[in-house]
């Protein structure tokens, strides 16, 4: 989770397991509530959950969990997105929908971070968040990322309170003791990354495209973790049969095919119920 300036915990993209009830509802809220003005009635949200195969009782339990974690606020007629969650949702938009693949001419960045023993909690959080930024581990306390992620890494360090313990470097030509593709295979867990791509592609095969709303939500929910953990390394540094490009093409094609019809469905359901009012003071 992240913590807002007022101390409210907010569910981050990486906190909910794709395919779970909480994850599906978090994806629904992140994708569709902002175009509705950030609010939705209780009945409409539960009905949309039902369209995803989530029974009403389970949906209400998950909604309560999302309120407790700071993603939603109660209104007199339903729910509203917590303003503290908007930066996280905008960051998710960039990572999920604007996928960038590193070219061979792009630079690199290194993060050297030494967190005191007394701050083990911060050390663990830093490691976890860097992994979900797509960082590779060169050595203990030394991380490598594509250079275009500099701003996100800088933002992350400030967000979790670790900037004072970190030094950032920009590099153009890493020179490990062995060929760079071999070093990359050590710095990143390419076996685990391949498994995530295979999982995503298998989940796409199971989508029912005759139900565009459920298919679109399932597509995004299954995809959304991959752009965080896969930094989009250059093709020359990856195995010849790397599935990354196929995953990106599949996601972008189906997203373009399904997004408008999914949004139409959400608007129609929301219009059937009285709009929620602003958060109660």
C-alpha distance (Angstrom), angle and dihedral (degrees) to the residues before:
residue distance angle dihedral
X1 . . .
X2 3.78 . .
X3 3.80 125.3 .
X4 3.78 122.3 -132.6
X5 3.77 124.6 -137.1
X6 3.82 88.9 -96.4
X7 3.80 91.9 53.0
X8 3.82 98.2 -103.9
X9 3.80 115.3 145.4
X10 3.80 111.5 -127.8
X11 3.79 125.2 -163.9
X12 3.78 109.3 -115.2
X13 3.81 126.9 -149.8
X14 3.79 92.1 -102.7
X15 3.82 96.8 52.0
X16 3.80 102.0 75.2
X17 3.82 122.6 65.7
X18 3.85 111.0 -121.8
X19 3.80 111.5 -107.9
X20 3.80 95.3 26.1
X21 3.80 120.6 118.8
X22 3.80 91.4 -111.8
X23 3.79 91.6 49.4
X24 3.80 94.5 48.7
X25 3.79 92.2 49.9
X26 3.79 91.5 44.5
X27 3.81 88.4 53.0
X28 3.81 91.6 46.8
X29 3.81 90.9 51.7
X30 3.80 93.9 45.0
X31 3.80 94.9 49.0
X32 3.80 104.1 36.0
X33 3.82 112.7 23.5
X34 3.79 97.5 67.7
X35 3.84 93.1 58.0
X36 3.83 86.5 52.1
X37 3.80 90.7 56.3
X38 3.78 93.5 -93.0
X39 3.83 95.6 -72.4
X40 3.79 137.1 95.0
X41 3.79 136.4 171.2
X42 3.79 120.4 -106.8
X43 3.80 91.7 -118.6
X44 3.82 93.3 51.2
X45 3.80 93.6 48.9
X46 3.80 92.5 49.3
X47 3.80 90.8 46.1
X48 3.80 91.7 51.7
X49 3.80 88.9 48.8
X50 3.79 87.2 54.1
X51 3.80 89.5 54.2
X52 3.81 85.6 59.1
X53 3.80 91.1 53.1
X54 3.81 95.2 -101.6
X55 3.83 114.2 137.9
X56 3.84 115.6 -128.6
X57 3.81 96.0 -111.3
X58 3.80 92.3 51.1
X59 3.80 91.0 45.1
X60 3.80 92.1 53.3
X61 3.80 90.9 49.4
X62 3.81 91.0 51.5
X63 3.82 91.6 46.0
X64 3.80 89.1 53.8
X65 3.80 88.9 51.1
X66 3.81 91.2 51.2
X67 3.81 89.7 50.6
X68 3.81 90.6 50.6
X69 3.79 90.2 50.4
X70 3.78 92.0 51.4
X71 3.80 102.6 -110.9
X72 3.81 95.0 111.7
X73 3.79 135.9 36.1
X74 3.81 124.5 -156.7
X75 3.80 118.9 -114.8
X76 3.79 128.9 -171.6
X77 3.79 89.4 -98.2
X78 3.77 104.7 27.0
X79 3.79 137.9 -51.3
X80 3.79 141.4 -33.0
X81 3.79 132.9 -164.7
X82 3.79 111.3 -100.2
X83 3.83 106.8 -115.2
X84 3.83 87.5 -137.2
X85 3.82 88.0 65.7
X86 3.81 95.7 55.7
X87 3.85 96.8 87.4
X88 3.81 89.3 52.5
X89 3.82 91.3 49.0
X90 3.79 92.2 48.6
X91 3.81 90.1 49.9
X92 3.79 87.8 51.4
X93 3.80 90.8 52.2
X94 3.79 90.4 56.2
X95 3.78 95.2 47.6
X96 3.81 98.9 39.0
X97 3.79 102.4 40.8
X98 3.82 104.7 24.3
X99 3.78 100.0 54.1
X100 3.80 113.3 -176.5
X101 3.79 124.6 -162.1
X102 3.79 116.5 -154.4
X103 3.79 113.7 -118.1
X104 3.79 122.3 -142.5
X105 3.81 88.6 -109.2
X106 3.80 95.3 55.2
X107 3.77 119.4 104.1
X108 3.79 130.8 -123.3
X109 3.76 135.2 -126.8
X110 3.79 130.3 -147.6
X111 3.79 126.6 -153.1
X112 3.79 116.0 -157.6
X113 3.80 109.5 -171.3
X114 3.79 128.2 174.9
X115 3.80 110.5 -177.2
X116 3.82 117.1 -171.2
X117 3.79 119.0 -106.3
X118 3.79 88.2 -116.6
X119 3.83 89.0 64.0
X120 3.79 100.2 56.3
X121 3.80 89.6 140.8
X122 3.80 90.3 58.6
X123 3.80 91.7 44.4
X124 3.80 90.2 54.6
X125 3.81 92.3 45.9
X126 3.80 92.1 48.6
X127 3.79 92.5 51.2
X128 3.79 92.2 47.2
X129 3.78 94.8 47.4
X130 3.81 93.5 46.1
X131 3.80 89.9 52.2
X132 3.80 88.7 52.5
X133 3.78 89.5 49.5
X134 3.80 87.8 60.2
X135 3.80 97.5 -103.6
X136 3.77 123.7 159.2
X137 3.80 122.4 -143.3
X138 3.81 113.0 -121.9
X139 3.81 94.4 172.5
X140 3.81 137.4 -27.1
X141 3.83 106.9 -51.2
X142 3.83 92.7 2.4
X143 3.82 119.7 103.4
X144 3.79 133.7 -180.0
X145 3.79 129.1 -153.6
X146 3.80 138.3 165.3
X147 3.79 108.5 -83.3
X148 3.81 94.2 -118.7
X149 3.82 88.2 69.7
X150 3.82 92.0 63.9
X151 3.81 94.6 106.4
X152 3.79 93.1 47.6
X153 3.81 91.7 48.6
X154 3.80 90.8 49.0
X155 3.82 90.4 48.7
X156 3.80 91.5 48.1
X157 3.81 93.3 52.1
X158 3.79 91.4 51.8
X159 3.80 92.6 43.2
X160 3.80 95.0 57.4
X161 3.82 95.5 35.8
X162 3.81 96.8 -110.8
X163 3.81 101.4 115.6
X164 3.81 93.6 101.3
X165 3.82 90.1 59.5
X166 3.81 97.4 48.3
X167 3.79 137.6 78.0
X168 3.81 119.6 -163.5
X169 3.80 124.6 -149.9
X170 3.80 131.4 -172.0
X171 3.81 117.5 -146.2
X172 3.79 136.1 178.6
X173 3.78 105.0 -169.1
X174 3.83 119.9 25.6
X175 3.81 111.1 -157.6
X176 3.82 109.7 -159.7
X177 3.80 120.0 176.4
X178 3.83 91.1 -103.5
X179 3.82 133.9 37.6
X180 3.79 111.6 -56.6
X181 3.84 95.2 -119.1
X182 3.82 88.9 57.5
X183 3.80 91.2 49.2
X184 3.81 91.0 48.4
X185 3.80 89.4 54.6
X186 3.83 87.6 57.9
X187 3.78 97.2 41.6
X188 3.82 93.1 51.5
X189 3.80 127.3 38.4
X190 3.79 95.3 -122.0
X191 3.81 92.0 173.6
X192 3.81 91.0 59.8
X193 3.81 91.6 42.9
X194 3.79 91.3 51.9
X195 3.81 89.5 50.2
X196 3.82 89.9 54.1
X197 3.80 91.2 51.2
X198 3.80 90.7 48.2
X199 3.82 89.7 49.1
X200 3.79 91.4 51.4
X201 3.80 94.2 47.7
X202 3.81 90.9 48.4
X203 3.82 90.3 50.4
X204 3.81 90.1 53.3
X205 3.80 90.6 55.5
X206 3.82 88.2 57.5
X207 3.85 95.8 53.4
X208 3.81 118.2 113.9
X209 3.79 101.5 -137.1
X210 3.82 91.3 -170.3
X211 3.83 86.3 73.2
X212 3.83 99.9 56.3
X213 3.81 98.0 179.9
X214 3.80 95.3 52.0
X215 3.81 91.8 38.8
X216 3.81 92.7 51.1
X217 3.81 93.6 47.8
X218 3.80 90.6 46.7
X219 3.80 90.2 49.3
X220 3.80 94.5 52.2
X221 3.80 94.1 40.6
X222 3.80 91.6 52.7
X223 3.81 92.9 44.0
X224 3.79 103.0 41.7
X225 3.83 98.3 85.6
X226 3.82 94.9 50.0
X227 3.83 98.2 69.4
X228 3.80 88.3 54.0
X229 3.79 99.2 51.0
X230 3.83 98.2 33.9
X231 3.83 110.1 67.7
X232 3.81 92.7 -163.8
X233 3.80 97.0 -114.6
X234 3.83 121.0 -161.9
X235 3.79 115.2 -82.7
X236 3.81 91.2 -121.2
X237 3.81 90.6 63.7
X238 3.82 95.9 50.2
X239 3.82 134.6 72.9
X240 3.80 113.8 -82.3
X241 3.81 93.2 -112.8
X242 3.81 95.8 47.6
X243 3.85 109.7 153.3
X244 3.80 97.2 -151.2
X245 3.81 98.2 101.0
X246 3.82 91.0 47.8
X247 3.79 90.7 51.5
X248 3.81 92.5 50.4
X249 3.81 93.0 46.8
X250 3.80 91.8 47.4
X251 3.80 93.4 49.6
X252 3.79 95.0 45.9
X253 3.82 93.4 46.5
X254 3.79 95.1 49.6
X255 3.80 93.3 41.1
X256 3.81 89.8 54.9
X257 3.81 90.7 46.9
X258 3.81 97.5 48.0
X259 3.81 108.7 27.5
X260 3.81 100.2 85.1
X261 3.80 94.8 46.3
X262 3.80 91.0 47.0
X263 3.81 91.1 51.4
X264 3.82 90.8 48.5
X265 3.80 89.4 54.8
X266 3.80 93.1 50.4
X267 3.81 92.1 48.8
X268 3.79 91.0 49.8
X269 3.80 92.9 50.7
X270 3.81 92.4 45.5
X271 3.82 91.0 49.2
X272 3.82 90.7 56.6
X273 3.78 90.8 65.3
X274 3.78 132.6 53.6
X275 3.82 110.0 -90.9
X276 3.76 115.2 -105.5
X277 3.81 117.1 -108.9
X278 3.81 124.3 -125.2
X279 3.83 117.1 -74.9
X280 3.79 113.9 -69.5
X281 3.80 113.5 -108.0
